Amino acid sequence: MCFRGRRKRRPGGQAPIPLFVLAYPNTVIAYAVWNWLLKEYPVSAVAPLSLLAPVFGLLGSAVIFDERLSTPKLLCLALIVLGLITSLYGKRLANAVATLVRPASTDTLTRSS
């Protein structure tokens, strides 16, 4: 093996502390917000928002760690957001477009002739 003769590095005793400090409050805050949303809004409106986790993850890494987002990643983020908009507001958008595009009523056409 290529690792023969090397000593394995073990994390120090302080390694779990940052993990605990970061993970525990974030989990508690996330569940508190999630529970508040479920009290205020129906599950059908809140559940699709869980699909935004990768969006916030990538945007957070770009802001905090100055990670550069490639074009494919940005396109994927746009597709996720577009899918959520379609899922949440698709019926409203379709009705709004239908009222704008709807031709004149047939009653007005027959009366004018």
Secondary structure, 3 states (H helix, E strand, C coil): CCCCCCCCCCCCCCCHHHHHHHHHHHHHHHHHHHHHHHHHCCHHHHHHHHHHHHHHHHHHHHHHCCCCCCHHHHHHHHHHHHHHHHHHHHHHHHHHHHHHHCCCCHHHHHHHC
